[in-house]
Amino acid sequence: MPTRTIGEVMTRNVVQARRTTPFKEVVRLLDHHRISGVPVLDADDKVLGVVSGTDLVRAQAHRAGSGPVRAVTAADVMSSPAVTVHPEQTVPDAARLMERRGVERLHVVDEEDRLIGIATRRDLLRVFLRTDDDIRHQVTEEVLVGVLGLPAEAVRVFVRDGVVTLDGRVELRSQVPEAVHAAWRLEGVVEVMNALTFRVDDCAPPAGAGGTEVP
């Protein structure tokens, strides 16, 4: 099962605002579409920031009791910069970015940074609804046998709640991080526990390398 990309799971029809969109219109957009935030775009459809319900509440509280002020627009209350990704980025990598940045949505942009879609936490979580048996089969067949060329029985693969454990012996030391990295990138994998050993250390420098030759 190939690893899916953001471009395959994103929503292309994105509710959006412009810099000059009035405060009340942004509120109406969120309420009407039942969404938690909208991207704010410039005239070239590039993402300047995002306005969430939290931003709106914060702005309203700040204005309370301050007397008459100028009209507030999306540009005044948005959070910037927005977190963006490209459509070719893999779903697991994007999910980790979302978790690391603590955001609920990722704005998908093209090579010129123009908005082309949006991926929400719900979009990405759907990818992780895979069974442990499905993940174990993919790790064995595609990573261990397909990528590393190992016999299927060389490494024992255990999967529980998306956590993959690799246990066994591979031929070369360099195959250990390769196996871990390849398994980590698969859809549905939450974590990889490495218990692999190796027979030959192909990462060690040759004997005498960097030292003084002794006659």
Secondary structure, DSSP 8 states (H G I E B T S, - for coil): ----BHHHH-BSS---EETT-BHHHHHHHHHHHT-SEEEEE-TTSBEEEEEEHHHHHHHHHHHTTS-S----BHHHH-BSS--EE-TTSBHHHHHHHHHHHT-SEEEEE-TT-BEEEEEEHHHHHHHT---HHHHHHHIIIIIIIIIT---TTSEEEEEETTEEEEEEEEEETTHHHHHHHHHHTSTT--EEEEEEEEEE-TTS--TTTTS----
